């Protein structure tokens, strides 16, 4: 988990945090542009599902207020299992 947190911390820009982490309203419209979701119609391949994992990592491990809330048990920390579920996406092959 620590390596993933460090990678997220290193790669996220202020703009990413503002638009993708804090700015997402959860409408799900991004699914209309995602070929994996369109082909499978499986919610686990929806872009929002994958982004939610990164969002939860950011909130629980990087954001100062989120760290406090996670340590007090007020928000759930993502687990290695959450990351493994997200990795399954890479194994998906679209049929031509």
C-alpha positions as CSV (number, residue, x, y, z in Angstrom):
1,X,0.0,0.0,0.0
2,X,2.8,2.4,0.9
3,X,4.3,2.2,-2.6
4,X,0.9,3.0,-4.2
5,X,0.4,6.0,-1.8
6,X,3.9,7.3,-2.6
7,X,3.2,7.0,-6.4
8,X,-0.2,8.8,-6.0
9,X,1.4,11.5,-3.9
10,X,4.2,11.9,-6.5
11,X,2.0,11.9,-9.6
12,X,-1.0,14.0,-8.5
13,X,-0.8,17.7,-9.4
14,X,-2.8,20.5,-7.7
15,X,-5.0,20.5,-10.8
16,X,-5.6,16.7,-10.5
17,X,-6.6,17.1,-6.9
18,X,-8.9,20.0,-7.7
19,X,-10.6,18.5,-10.7
20,X,-10.5,14.8,-10.3
21,X,-10.3,14.2,-6.6
22,X,-12.3,17.1,-5.1
23,X,-14.2,18.1,-8.2
24,X,-15.8,14.7,-9.1
25,X,-19.6,14.9,-8.3
26,X,-20.1,11.2,-8.9
27,X,-22.5,11.6,-11.8
28,X,-21.1,8.6,-13.7
29,X,-21.1,10.3,-17.1
30,X,-17.5,9.3,-17.7
31,X,-18.8,5.7,-18.2
32,X,-20.2,6.8,-21.6
33,X,-16.7,7.3,-22.9
34,X,-15.1,4.2,-21.4
35,X,-14.9,1.3,-23.9
36,X,-14.3,-1.3,-21.2
37,X,-17.4,-0.3,-19.3
38,X,-19.5,0.0,-22.5
39,X,-18.5,-3.5,-23.7
40,X,-18.9,-5.2,-20.3
41,X,-21.6,-3.1,-18.6
42,X,-19.9,-4.2,-15.4
43,X,-19.8,-1.5,-12.7
44,X,-16.4,-2.7,-11.5
45,X,-15.0,-1.4,-14.9
46,X,-16.6,2.0,-14.7
47,X,-14.1,4.8,-14.5
48,X,-15.7,6.2,-11.3
49,X,-15.2,2.8,-9.6
50,X,-11.5,2.9,-10.3
51,X,-11.2,6.6,-9.5
52,X,-13.0,6.1,-6.2
53,X,-10.1,3.8,-5.1
54,X,-7.5,6.5,-5.8
55,X,-9.8,9.2,-4.2
56,X,-10.1,7.1,-1.1
57,X,-6.3,6.6,-0.9
58,X,-5.8,10.3,-1.3
59,X,-8.3,11.1,1.4
60,X,-7.1,8.5,3.9
61,X,-3.3,8.7,3.4
62,X,-2.4,12.1,1.8
63,X,-5.0,14.7,2.7
64,X,-4.2,16.1,6.2
65,X,-7.8,16.3,7.4
66,X,-8.5,12.9,5.8
67,X,-5.5,11.3,7.6
68,X,-6.9,12.5,11.0
69,X,-10.3,11.2,10.1
70,X,-8.9,7.8,9.0
71,X,-6.8,7.5,12.1
72,X,-9.9,8.2,14.3
73,X,-11.9,5.6,12.3
74,X,-14.2,8.2,10.9
75,X,-13.5,7.1,7.3
76,X,-12.4,3.7,6.0
77,X,-8.9,3.3,4.8
78,X,-8.6,1.5,1.4
79,X,-6.9,-1.9,1.6
80,X,-4.5,-3.8,-0.5
81,X,-7.5,-5.9,-1.7
82,X,-9.0,-2.7,-3.1
83,X,-5.8,-2.1,-5.1
84,X,-5.8,-5.8,-6.3
85,X,-9.4,-5.4,-7.5
86,X,-8.4,-2.3,-9.4
87,X,-5.4,-4.2,-10.9
88,X,-7.8,-6.8,-12.3
89,X,-8.9,-4.1,-14.8
90,X,-5.5,-4.4,-16.6
91,X,-6.2,-8.1,-17.3
92,X,-9.4,-7.3,-19.2
93,X,-9.1,-7.7,-23.0
94,X,-11.7,-6.3,-25.4
95,X,-12.8,-8.5,-28.2
96,X,-12.5,-7.1,-31.6
